[in-house]
Amino acid sequence: MGLHKKQVTYSEHPTYAARVAHSRGESQFKTYDTSYIRPKKSKWPTILAIVLAVAVVAILAFIFIPRDQAELLPADQQVEIVIEQGQDARSIGDALAEAGVISSSSEFVQRVNTLGAASSLRAGTFTISGGLSLDDVINVLLSGGLPTGTPLTIPEGYTVAQTAQTVEQVSGGKVTAADFEAAASNAEGYAEAFPFVQGAYDNSLEGFLYPATYYLADDVTADSIVRMMLSQYRDATAAVDFTSMNDAGYSNYQVLIVASLIEKEALLDEERPVIASVIYNRLREVIELQIDATTAYLYGPDFTPEQLHEPGPYNTYDQYGLPAGPICSPGLASIQAAANPETTDYLFYIANGDGSHSFSTTYEEHLNNIG
């Protein structure tokens, strides 16, 4: 084996001259432009980052931006829509919006849920014309064709009396208000087909005449309209979970009463569960509800201060507990809020004048909110 002489650099000789030379070399080296001998940095990481960023933005846009922006189909044009078996309401709404049949997928889903029709949308191929209302489009998907008859729309919050007047007007007098009120005052007569009305206060269907759009045939009767409304109530509330309030000691009918109060008190959907919590908290604390709407139900909106304290089944100023029955037909949002209230400590609320409310836990806070 041959011997190899060790290569030694000047930095290993700790002499003064070596250190000076070393220092001078480092100083001069710093002034040189060495960029041309440095390894070139690859541009691919930057390009890849840009591509990934664009892809992420595109994916997020696809997921979160509503596909509600397509131009609406003109009334003189038609489009073919294919609905697959098991397709959910959201994807159906997206397809309809993209085809220009409806303006908003989210509105379609909300309306289908309100009507309790999500599970009844049919699979198949549908030819749909432009210019149809949202309810007409839904009816095409429910029945395979446009509904026939005269449309009757009952808004959320209508009473039996208001519904009766609307029925008489829309039916052209075929069904009078008196005939309709008589049918709606016979809950027992419908209890066999619709058991949920059993035991309704004063034998009244108040609260059960579900707010929706119906189509009246030429041979319409008060009975047929009532049955349509009760069927719609049954279908719309089938997915509502009453369990937690049942466990708390409230019957489904009492939850409906609370829902009717919420319908008259709330304008904003997000406040409905909060108002529900106030009602249940006051019931739990044995505090009078003091809801003016129960007095308005009997005497109209221009009731007097004395009528607030008139004894009776709808007095909530001097009597504890819920009124004896519902005070209107609530929509699904109010029913869901009554069945699943927020958990709060609130005992008071005051209207702000813009549709919203200020909530408070103590009477002092309530007085401050009143101003």
JOKAWO-V654969 format. One record per run of one state. SS is the DSSP state (H for helix, E for strand, C for the rest). FROM is the first residue (numbers start at 1). TO is the last residue. If there is no record, write none. Layout:
BEGIN
((SS:FROM:TO) (SS:FROM:TO))
END
This chain:
BEGIN
((C:1:9) (H:10:12) (C:13:15) (H:16:30) (C:31:34) (H:35:37) (C:38:43) (H:44:64) (C:65:77) (E:78:83) (C:84:88) (H:89:98) (C:99:104) (H:105:115) (C:116:117) (H:118:120) (C:121:123) (E:124:129) (C:130:133) (H:134:143) (C:144:149) (E:150:153) (C:154:159) (H:160:170) (C:171:176) (H:177:184) (C:185:186) (H:187:190) (C:191:194) (H:195:197) (C:198:200) (H:201:203) (C:204:212) (E:213:216) (C:217:221) (H:222:236) (C:237:242) (H:243:247) (C:248:251) (H:252:265) (C:266:268) (H:269:284) (C:285:291) (H:292:299) (C:300:304) (H:305:308) (C:309:331) (H:332:339) (C:340:347) (E:348:351) (C:352:356) (E:357:360) (C:361:362) (H:363:370) (C:371:371))
END
